[in-house]
Amino acid sequence: MEPDSVLYGLLGRIHLLMRRVANRITDVEYMRANKDYAREIVRLGVATGNPELGELCSRLRQAMELDAPPPAAPPPSEEAPGLLGRLRTGRPSATHPTERYIGSLR
């Protein structure tokens, strides 16, 4: 992974060319944080056919390691119930506000 200064330089140039060539507005900060968004912008940049934009997109693909497979999701833990499990459980017996919030903040 390249240093942030190199990545932001590439992202800024891609943002500028996407605006000029494809009339697309991109979010540089979000592209830096979210690899899926960066992959989509790279795909759109290559699809424009602009040689400079295509070269910058290939450099960004290497710099951010966008071709690497995404990490495998960890298996769900058994001790933490999912959303459906939490919804199916009953409400706590204490429903009056003075009984619910004793010893804690609201």
C-alpha positions as protocol buffer text, in pm:
chain_id: "A"
residue {
  index: 1
  type: MET
  ca { x: 0 y: 0 z: 0 }
}
residue {
  index: 2
  type: GLU
  ca { x: 137 y: 337 z: -100 }
}
residue {
  index: 3
  type: PRO
  ca { x: 169 y: 631 z: 141 }
}
residue {
  index: 4
  type: ASP
  ca { x: -134 y: 858 z: 176 }
}
residue {
  index: 5
  type: SER
  ca { x: 31 y: 1146 z: -10 }
}
residue {
  index: 6
  type: VAL
  ca { x: 74 y: 931 z: -323 }
}
residue {
  index: 7
  type: LEU
  ca { x: -279 y: 794 z: -297 }
}
residue {
  index: 8
  type: TYR
  ca { x: -436 y: 1135 z: -252 }
}
residue {
  index: 9
  type: GLY
  ca { x: -237 y: 1266 z: -547 }
}
residue {
  index: 10
  type: LEU
  ca { x: -370 y: 987 z: -768 }
}
residue {
  index: 11
  type: LEU
  ca { x: -723 y: 1023 z: -634 }
}
residue {
  index: 12
  type: GLY
  ca { x: -720 y: 1398 z: -693 }
}
residue {
  index: 13
  type: ARG
  ca { x: -603 y: 1361 z: -1052 }
}
residue {
  index: 14
  type: ILE
  ca { x: -860 y: 1090 z: -1119 }
}
residue {
  index: 15
  type: HIS
  ca { x: -1131 y: 1311 z: -967 }
}
residue {
  index: 16
  type: LEU
  ca { x: -1030 y: 1599 z: -1192 }
}
residue {
  index: 17
  type: LEU
  ca { x: -1019 y: 1390 z: -1508 }
}
residue {
  index: 18
  type: MET
  ca { x: -1347 y: 1214 z: -1428 }
}
residue {
  index: 19
  type: ARG
  ca { x: -1507 y: 1557 z: -1396 }
}
residue {
  index: 20
  type: ARG
  ca { x: -1361 y: 1681 z: -1724 }
}
residue {
  index: 21
  type: VAL
  ca { x: -1392 y: 1365 z: -1936 }
}
residue {
  index: 22
  type: ALA
  ca { x: -1701 y: 1187 z: -1805 }
}
residue {
  index: 23
  type: ASN
  ca { x: -1876 y: 1476 z: -1625 }
}
residue {
  index: 24
  type: ARG
  ca { x: -1876 y: 1264 z: -1306 }
}
residue {
  index: 25
  type: ILE
  ca { x: -1825 y: 1396 z: -956 }
}
residue {
  index: 26
  type: THR
  ca { x: -1636 y: 1162 z: -724 }
}
residue {
  index: 27
  type: ASP
  ca { x: -1570 y: 1168 z: -351 }
}
residue {
  index: 28
  type: VAL
  ca { x: -1195 y: 1148 z: -293 }
}
residue {
  index: 29
  type: GLU
  ca { x: -1219 y: 1082 z: 82 }
}
residue {
  index: 30
  type: TYR
  ca { x: -1474 y: 805 z: 39 }
}
residue {
  index: 31
  type: MET
  ca { x: -1271 y: 653 z: -244 }
}
residue {
  index: 32
  type: ARG
  ca { x: -972 y: 637 z: -9 }
}
residue {
  index: 33
  type: ALA
  ca { x: -1175 y: 470 z: 266 }
}
residue {
  index: 34
  type: ASN
  ca { x: -1394 y: 231 z: 64 }
}
residue {
  index: 35
  type: LYS
  ca { x: -1224 y: -8 z: -179 }
}
residue {
  index: 36
  type: ASP
  ca { x: -1552 y: -110 z: -341 }
}
residue {
  index: 37
  type: TYR
  ca { x: -1622 y: 252 z: -435 }
}
residue {
  index: 38
  type: ALA
  ca { x: -1265 y: 288 z: -561 }
}
residue {
  index: 39
  type: ARG
  ca { x: -1304 y: -25 z: -776 }
}
residue {
  index: 40
  type: GLU
  ca { x: -1620 y: 116 z: -932 }
}
residue {
  index: 41
  type: ILE
  ca { x: -1456 y: 452 z: -1006 }
}
residue {
  index: 42
  type: VAL
  ca { x: -1161 y: 269 z: -1164 }
}
residue {
  index: 43
  type: ARG
  ca { x: -1403 y: 67 z: -1376 }
}
residue {
  index: 44
  type: LEU
  ca { x: -1580 y: 385 z: -1489 }
}
residue {
  index: 45
  type: GLY
  ca { x: -1249 y: 559 z: -1555 }
}
residue {
  index: 46
  type: VAL
  ca { x: -1122 y: 280 z: -1777 }
}
residue {
  index: 47
  type: ALA
  ca { x: -1457 y: 268 z: -1960 }
}
residue {
  index: 48
  type: THR
  ca { x: -1420 y: 632 z: -2069 }
}
residue {
  index: 49
  type: GLY
  ca { x: -1140 y: 539 z: -2308 }
}
residue {
  index: 50
  type: ASN
  ca { x: -922 y: 833 z: -2205 }
}
residue {
  index: 51
  type: PRO
  ca { x: -559 y: 709 z: -2209 }
}
residue {
  index: 52
  type: GLU
  ca { x: -438 y: 933 z: -1924 }
}
residue {
  index: 53
  type: LEU
  ca { x: -733 y: 839 z: -1706 }
}
residue {
  index: 54
  type: GLY
  ca { x: -684 y: 471 z: -1786 }
}
residue {
  index: 55
  type: GLU
  ca { x: -318 y: 491 z: -1687 }
}
residue {
  index: 56
  type: LEU
  ca { x: -402 y: 669 z: -1360 }
}
residue {
  index: 57
  type: CYS
  ca { x: -668 y: 409 z: -1283 }
}
residue {
  index: 58
  type: SER
  ca { x: -423 y: 124 z: -1335 }
}
residue {
  index: 59
  type: ARG
  ca { x: -174 y: 297 z: -1104 }
}
residue {
  index: 60
  type: LEU
  ca { x: -446 y: 344 z: -842 }
}
residue {
  index: 61
  type: ARG
  ca { x: -546 y: -22 z: -876 }
}
residue {
  index: 62
  type: GLN
  ca { x: -189 y: -122 z: -791 }
}
residue {
  index: 63
  type: ALA
  ca { x: -139 y: 142 z: -521 }
}
residue {
  index: 64
  type: MET
  ca { x: -456 y: 53 z: -329 }
}
residue {
  index: 65
  type: GLU
  ca { x: -427 y: -321 z: -407 }
}
residue {
  index: 66
  type: LEU
  ca { x: -777 y: -324 z: -555 }
}
residue {
  index: 67
  type: ASP
  ca { x: -721 y: -651 z: -742 }
}
residue {
  index: 68
  type: ALA
  ca { x: -662 y: -844 z: -421 }
}
residue {
  index: 69
  type: PRO
  ca { x: -961 y: -1053 z: -311 }
}
residue {
  index: 70
  type: PRO
  ca { x: -1157 y: -903 z: -22 }
}
residue {
  index: 71
  type: PRO
  ca { x: -1085 y: -1061 z: 317 }
}
residue {
  index: 72
  type: ALA
  ca { x: -1316 y: -1342 z: 419 }
}
residue {
  index: 73
  type: ALA
  ca { x: -1587 y: -1243 z: 664 }
}
residue {
  index: 74
  type: PRO
  ca { x: -1546 y: -1397 z: 1007 }
}
residue {
  index: 75
  type: PRO
  ca { x: -1806 y: -1660 z: 1095 }
}
residue {
  index: 76
  type: PRO
  ca { x: -2096 y: -1528 z: 1302 }
}
residue {
  index: 77
  type: SER
  ca { x: -2044 y: -1576 z: 1671 }
}
residue {
  index: 78
  type: GLU
  ca { x: -2289 y: -1794 z: 1858 }
}
residue {
  index: 79
  type: GLU
  ca { x: -2305 y: -1585 z: 2176 }
}
residue {
  index: 80
  type: ALA
  ca { x: -2431 y: -1266 z: 2007 }
}
residue {
  index: 81
  type: PRO
  ca { x: -2785 y: -1309 z: 1868 }
}
residue {
  index: 82
  type: GLY
  ca { x: -2863 y: -1159 z: 1533 }
}
residue {
  index: 83
  type: LEU
  ca { x: -3129 y: -900 z: 1460 }
}
residue {
  index: 84
  type: LEU
  ca { x: -3407 y: -1158 z: 1427 }
}
residue {
  index: 85
  type: GLY
  ca { x: -3306 y: -1318 z: 1755 }
}
residue {
  index: 86
  type: ARG
  ca { x: -3318 y: -984 z: 1934 }
}
residue {
  index: 87
  type: LEU
  ca { x: -3656 y: -901 z: 1782 }
}
residue {
  index: 88
  type: ARG
  ca { x: -3805 y: -1235 z: 1883 }
}
residue {
  index: 89
  type: THR
  ca { x: -3701 y: -1209 z: 2247 }
}
residue {
  index: 90
  type: GLY
  ca { x: -3948 y: -1058 z: 2491 }
}
residue {
  index: 91
  type: ARG
  ca { x: -3927 y: -707 z: 2624 }
}
residue {
  index: 92
  type: PRO
  ca { x: -3773 y: -654 z: 2966 }
}
residue {
  index: 93
  type: SER
  ca { x: -4018 y: -686 z: 3254 }
}
residue {
  index: 94
  type: ALA
  ca { x: -3947 y: -334 z: 3378 }
}
residue {
  index: 95
  type: THR
  ca { x: -4131 y: -89 z: 3156 }
}
residue {
  index: 96
  type: HIS
  ca { x: -4177 y: 203 z: 3393 }
}
residue {
  index: 97
  type: PRO
  ca { x: -3902 y: 465 z: 3338 }
}
residue {
  index: 98
  type: THR
  ca { x: -3802 y: 476 z: 3703 }
}
residue {
  index: 99
  type: GLU
  ca { x: -3748 y: 99 z: 3704 }
}
residue {
  index: 100
  type: ARG
  ca { x: -3559 y: 93 z: 3374 }
}
residue {
  index: 101
  type: TYR
  ca { x: -3308 y: 369 z: 3437 }
}
residue {
  index: 102
  type: ILE
  ca { x: -3210 y: 318 z: 3800 }
}
residue {
  index: 103
  type: GLY
  ca { x: -2833 y: 320 z: 3824 }
}
residue {
  index: 104
  type: SER
  ca { x: -2773 y: 418 z: 3464 }
}
residue {
  index: 105
  type: LEU
  ca { x: -2801 y: 713 z: 3233 }
}
residue {
  index: 106
  type: ARG
  ca { x: -3094 y: 754 z: 3000 }
}
